[in-house]
Amino acid sequence: MNQSVVRRSVDVIGRICLATVFVIAVPVKITKFSSVVEAIVERGIPEPFAAFLLVAAISCLVGGSLLLVFSENQKMGATLLLVFLVPTTIIFHLFPFQSKAVFMNLGVIGGLTLALTRP
């Protein structure tokens, strides 16, 4: 098998695995929309803005995942996913500090950063 075919196949598998982390987060955000908005409000964000942020988050998750896996513009997908993940980590996992969630998210942020810096 050609080395470039193997490299492309491994690349696609890696992007699918990375996107899976975000895709599995979408259904609960949609089906339990009001509960998730309530959780955002509990972090001190006003309710109308919390609902807007959740819609934006769902959009970033769906759009970013699709772009990361299926698009020529994978960097835009990684950027959208970072736009979701970085603030989410800060808002939900730093105060109080949840070490497991923070370090897992840092690993995913690292993977998305690698996707951004690839040629």
Sequence and secondary structure as in RCSB ss.txt:
>XXXX:A:sequence
MNQSVVRRSVDVIGRICLATVFVIAVPVKITKFSSVVEAIVERGIPEPFAAFLLVAAISCLVGGSLLLVFSENQK
MGATLLLVFLVPTTIIFHLFPFQSKAVFMNLGVIGGLTLALTRP
>XXXX:A:secstr
  HHHHHHHHHHHHHHHHHHHHHTTHHHHHHTHHHHHHHHHTTT  HHHHHHHHHHHHHHHHHHHHHHHH S HH
HHHHHHHHHHHHHHHHHHTTTT HHHHHHHHHHHHHHHHHHH  
